[in-house]
Amino acid sequence: MTDRDELLGHVQVFLAEKLFEGCGGLEMTDEIRVTIAAQACLLLLRRATDYFPHLLTILVYPSAYMAEEQRQIEDHVWEEGTMTRLGETGRRMGSMVLAWDAAKSGADDPSDGKNVVFHEFAHQLDYENYASDGVPGLDTREQQLSWSEVMRTEFALLRAADDTGIPTLLDTYGATNPAEFFAVTTEAFFERPRALRARHPKLYAQFQRYFQQDPVEYSAERAN
């Protein structure tokens, strides 16, 4: 079976299992459902999958939406406010929120390093073991140890770069916490694989092993 055939099969299952709801006046269409499903299912290729088992409903807004958020300022100090969002998952069991214009632009430009669908569905993968900690389900103890060592080092490097203003390949939003680091790196892995492999080879190798894919392969095929 080719990757294309496998992806089409995953999309069909995904569309049958997940409920899509339009919000903010958005009328749900097949284009919206298939565009989101195809991007989400790209993360499932070549791996045994349960099709994001904790996700039941995908709420789609026309564009960025406002959401209430609590943000930690320092130890035991939090502030509340309204934030503009393009996507959200994990706050309410079983649901995800996406902005359609962001999801569509992510599909239209597969190499800009930003993809809200990859980002939010990476959070779903992270949470499959019931912990939003940047460590998805890994098969062996050896994999877990190797993953933790590389991710801890790379996360620390991104935080240091964010603190000092050094330019980075990875979006510095990934310096927020390990869960966001995993999601941001997933975006880079699929959208800017050559740059990620060149600048963060150990990180790339961990993601290649986890996803059982080599996106550099795909980018080379597209170039030919």
ABEGO torsion letter per residue (X at the ends): XBAAAAAAAAAAAAAAABBBBBBGGBBBBAAAAAAAAAAAAAAABGBBBAGGAABABBBBBABBBBBBBBBBABBGBBBBBBBBBABBBGABBGBBBBBAAAAAAAAABAAAGBBAAAAAAAAAAAAAAGBBAGBBBBABAAAAAAAAAAAAAAAAAAAAAAAAGBBBABBAAAAABAAAAAAAAAAAAAABAAAAAAABAAAAAAAAAAAGBBAAAAAAAAAX
